Protein backbone atom coordinates (compact mmCIF):
# COMPACT_ATOMS: atom_id res chain seq x y z
CA UNK A 1 0.00 0.00 0.00
CA UNK A 2 1.21 3.53 -0.73
CA UNK A 3 2.45 5.37 2.38
CA UNK A 4 3.90 8.74 3.22
CA UNK A 5 6.20 9.77 6.07
CA UNK A 6 5.82 12.45 8.72
CA UNK A 7 7.74 13.33 11.83
CA UNK A 8 6.09 12.84 15.18
CA UNK A 9 6.97 16.08 16.99
CA UNK A 10 6.44 14.61 20.49
CA UNK A 11 9.01 11.81 20.29
CA UNK A 12 10.93 12.92 17.17
CA UNK A 13 10.31 9.58 15.45
CA UNK A 14 9.46 9.16 11.81
CA UNK A 15 5.90 7.93 11.31
CA UNK A 16 4.19 6.57 8.22
CA UNK A 17 0.54 6.97 7.28
CA UNK A 18 -1.44 4.82 4.89
CA UNK A 19 -4.68 5.98 3.33
CA UNK A 20 -6.48 4.06 6.11
CA UNK A 21 -4.53 5.93 8.79
CA UNK A 22 -5.44 9.26 7.23
CA UNK A 23 -9.07 8.21 6.99
CA UNK A 24 -9.11 7.35 10.71
CA UNK A 25 -7.51 10.69 11.66
CA UNK A 26 -10.19 12.54 9.69
CA UNK A 27 -12.92 10.38 11.25
CA UNK A 28 -11.75 11.35 14.74
CA UNK A 29 -12.58 14.96 13.89
CA UNK A 30 -15.73 14.23 11.85
CA UNK A 31 -17.20 12.14 14.68
CA UNK A 32 -16.37 14.86 17.18
CA UNK A 33 -14.00 12.72 19.23
CA UNK A 34 -11.18 15.23 18.81
CA UNK A 35 -10.86 18.75 17.46
CA UNK A 36 -8.49 19.44 14.56
CA UNK A 37 -5.65 20.77 16.73
CA UNK A 38 -5.70 17.79 19.09
CA UNK A 39 -5.95 15.24 16.27
CA UNK A 40 -3.03 16.85 14.44
CA UNK A 41 -0.87 16.98 17.56
CA UNK A 42 -1.60 13.32 18.34
CA UNK A 43 -0.80 12.25 14.78
CA UNK A 44 2.28 14.46 14.53
CA UNK A 45 1.06 16.35 11.47
CA UNK A 46 0.38 20.02 10.74
CA UNK A 47 -3.10 21.51 10.40
CA UNK A 48 -2.20 22.34 6.79
CA UNK A 49 -1.59 18.65 6.08
CA UNK A 50 -4.87 17.69 7.75
CA UNK A 51 -6.89 20.17 5.71
CA UNK A 52 -5.16 19.01 2.51
CA UNK A 53 -6.32 15.47 3.26
CA UNK A 54 -9.76 16.63 4.32
CA UNK A 55 -10.27 18.61 1.09
CA UNK A 56 -9.65 15.45 -0.94
CA UNK A 57 -11.84 13.42 1.43
CA UNK A 58 -14.75 15.90 1.26
CA UNK A 59 -14.79 16.06 -2.56
CA UNK A 60 -14.75 12.29 -3.07
CA UNK A 61 -17.81 10.08 -3.29
CA UNK A 62 -18.48 7.73 -0.37
CA UNK A 63 -16.99 4.71 -2.15
CA UNK A 64 -13.83 6.64 -3.12
CA UNK A 65 -13.11 8.46 0.16
CA UNK A 66 -10.45 5.95 1.22
CA UNK A 67 -8.83 5.70 -2.22
CA UNK A 68 -8.58 9.47 -2.59
CA UNK A 69 -6.38 9.60 0.52
CA UNK A 70 -3.63 7.50 -1.06
CA UNK A 71 -0.40 9.23 -2.07
CA UNK A 72 -0.71 10.69 -5.53
CA UNK A 73 2.01 10.27 -8.11
CA UNK A 74 4.18 13.35 -7.89
CA UNK A 75 4.31 15.17 -11.21
CA UNK A 76 6.24 18.27 -12.15
CA UNK A 77 4.26 20.89 -14.04
CA UNK A 78 5.53 23.76 -16.09
CA UNK A 79 3.86 27.16 -16.40
CA UNK A 80 2.70 27.52 -20.03
CA UNK A 81 4.10 31.06 -20.37
CA UNK A 82 7.48 30.36 -18.83
CA UNK A 83 10.59 30.64 -20.98
CA UNK A 84 12.19 27.44 -22.23
CA UNK A 85 14.93 25.58 -20.35
CA UNK A 86 17.27 26.39 -23.24
CA UNK A 87 16.80 30.12 -22.60
CA UNK A 88 17.31 29.59 -18.88
CA UNK A 89 20.58 27.80 -19.68
CA UNK A 90 21.64 30.85 -21.73
CA UNK A 91 20.85 33.10 -18.76
CA UNK A 92 23.08 30.95 -16.54
CA UNK A 93 25.91 31.15 -19.08
CA UNK A 94 25.59 34.94 -19.36
CA UNK A 95 25.43 35.53 -15.61
CA UNK A 96 28.36 33.19 -14.89
CA UNK A 97 30.45 35.18 -17.36
CA UNK A 98 29.22 38.67 -16.43
CA UNK A 99 27.67 38.67 -12.93
CA UNK A 100 27.12 42.44 -12.84
CA UNK A 101 24.80 42.58 -15.86
CA UNK A 102 21.27 43.82 -15.16
CA UNK A 103 17.96 42.58 -16.55
CA UNK A 104 18.08 44.80 -19.66
CA UNK A 105 21.59 43.78 -20.68
CA UNK A 106 20.84 40.09 -20.10
CA UNK A 107 17.72 40.54 -22.22
CA UNK A 108 19.81 42.09 -25.01
CA UNK A 109 22.40 39.29 -24.87
CA UNK A 110 19.66 36.67 -25.14
CA UNK A 111 18.25 38.47 -28.18
CA UNK A 112 21.70 38.65 -29.77
CA UNK A 113 22.54 34.97 -29.13
CA UNK A 114 19.21 33.28 -29.80
CA UNK A 115 17.18 35.85 -31.72
CA UNK A 116 14.41 35.39 -29.15
CA UNK A 117 12.98 38.52 -27.58
CA UNK A 118 12.04 37.89 -23.95
CA UNK A 119 10.85 40.52 -21.50
CA UNK A 120 12.82 41.92 -18.58
CA UNK A 121 10.14 40.44 -16.33
CA UNK A 122 10.90 37.00 -17.78
CA UNK A 123 14.62 37.49 -17.08
CA UNK A 124 13.79 38.54 -13.52
CA UNK A 125 11.65 35.42 -13.02
CA UNK A 126 14.42 33.15 -14.31
CA UNK A 127 16.97 34.69 -11.94
CA UNK A 128 14.54 34.44 -9.03
CA UNK A 129 13.77 30.79 -9.71
CA UNK A 130 17.46 29.94 -10.03
CA UNK A 131 18.33 31.84 -6.84
CA UNK A 132 20.44 34.42 -8.69
CA UNK A 133 18.76 37.60 -7.49
CA UNK A 134 21.74 39.35 -5.90
CA UNK A 135 25.34 40.04 -6.85
CA UNK A 136 26.77 37.65 -4.25
CA UNK A 137 24.83 34.68 -5.66
CA UNK A 138 25.89 35.62 -9.20
CA UNK A 139 29.56 35.90 -8.22
CA UNK A 140 29.28 32.53 -6.45
CA UNK A 141 27.86 31.06 -9.65
CA UNK A 142 30.85 32.37 -11.58
CA UNK A 143 33.26 30.73 -9.11
CA UNK A 144 31.40 27.42 -9.15
CA UNK A 145 31.32 27.46 -12.94
CA UNK A 146 35.12 27.68 -13.00
CA UNK A 147 35.63 24.71 -10.66
CA UNK A 148 32.69 22.41 -11.46
CA UNK A 149 31.58 20.78 -14.68
CA UNK A 150 27.98 21.76 -13.94
CA UNK A 151 26.47 24.27 -11.54
CA UNK A 152 23.47 23.33 -9.33
CA UNK A 153 21.35 25.54 -11.60
CA UNK A 154 22.38 23.53 -14.68
CA UNK A 155 21.69 20.24 -12.93
CA UNK A 156 18.28 21.63 -12.02
CA UNK A 157 17.59 22.35 -15.69
CA UNK A 158 18.56 18.83 -16.71
CA UNK A 159 15.68 17.45 -14.67
CA UNK A 160 13.29 20.06 -15.99
CA UNK A 161 14.05 19.08 -19.55
CA UNK A 162 13.71 15.35 -18.89
CA UNK A 163 10.78 15.32 -16.46
CA UNK A 164 8.85 18.41 -17.47
CA UNK A 165 9.89 18.61 -21.08
CA UNK A 166 9.82 14.87 -21.78
CA UNK A 167 13.21 14.90 -23.53
CA UNK A 168 15.24 11.71 -23.73
CA UNK A 169 17.74 11.18 -20.91
CA UNK A 170 20.45 10.18 -23.40
CA UNK A 171 20.02 13.38 -25.42
CA UNK A 172 20.08 15.73 -22.42
CA UNK A 173 22.95 14.01 -20.59
CA UNK A 174 25.08 14.08 -23.73
CA UNK A 175 24.32 17.76 -24.26
CA UNK A 176 25.34 18.62 -20.69
CA UNK A 177 28.32 16.26 -20.76
CA UNK A 178 27.40 13.90 -17.91
CA UNK A 179 26.98 10.13 -17.74
CA UNK A 180 23.64 8.39 -17.24
CA UNK A 181 25.08 7.02 -13.98
CA UNK A 182 25.52 10.58 -12.68
CA UNK A 183 22.00 11.47 -13.82
CA UNK A 184 20.52 8.54 -11.88
CA UNK A 185 22.57 9.44 -8.80
CA UNK A 186 20.96 12.90 -8.79
CA UNK A 187 17.58 11.35 -9.60
CA UNK A 188 17.84 9.29 -6.42
CA UNK A 189 18.23 12.47 -4.36
CA UNK A 190 15.38 14.09 -6.26
CA UNK A 191 12.99 11.18 -5.63
CA UNK A 192 13.97 11.10 -1.96
CA UNK A 193 13.11 14.78 -1.39
CA UNK A 194 10.14 14.93 -3.80
CA UNK A 195 10.89 18.61 -4.20
CA UNK A 196 12.68 20.03 -7.19
CA UNK A 197 15.02 22.53 -5.56
CA UNK A 198 18.55 23.74 -6.11
CA UNK A 199 19.66 22.32 -2.74
CA UNK A 200 19.25 18.79 -4.10
CA UNK A 201 21.90 19.45 -6.71
CA UNK A 202 24.58 21.03 -4.53
CA UNK A 203 27.78 19.00 -4.24
CA UNK A 204 27.92 17.01 -1.03
CA UNK A 205 30.86 17.86 1.25
CA UNK A 206 33.65 15.35 0.75
CA UNK A 207 34.53 13.42 3.90
CA UNK A 208 37.28 10.96 4.71
CA UNK A 209 35.73 7.91 6.33
CA UNK A 210 37.73 5.56 8.50
CA UNK A 211 37.52 1.92 7.52
CA UNK A 212 35.79 -0.02 10.36
CA UNK A 213 38.61 -2.61 10.44
CA UNK A 214 41.47 -0.13 10.28
CA UNK A 215 44.05 -0.55 13.04
CA UNK A 216 44.41 2.14 15.70
CA UNK A 217 46.99 4.91 15.47
CA UNK A 218 48.85 3.57 18.53
CA UNK A 219 49.18 0.10 17.02
CA UNK A 220 50.28 1.63 13.74
CA UNK A 221 53.10 3.55 15.51
CA UNK A 222 54.24 0.39 17.35
CA UNK A 223 54.44 -1.55 14.08
CA UNK A 224 56.41 1.23 12.41
CA UNK A 225 58.82 1.37 15.37
CA UNK A 226 59.69 -2.29 14.77
CA UNK A 227 60.66 -1.60 11.19
CA UNK A 228 64.40 -1.07 11.02
CA UNK A 229 65.72 1.57 8.59
Helices and strands as residue ranges (DSSP letters): E 3-8, E 13-18, H 19-30, H 36-43, H 47-59, G 62-64, G 67-69, H 85-97, H 103-114, H 120-129, H 135-147, H 152-159, I 160-164, H 169-176, H 180-193, G 198-201, H 217-226
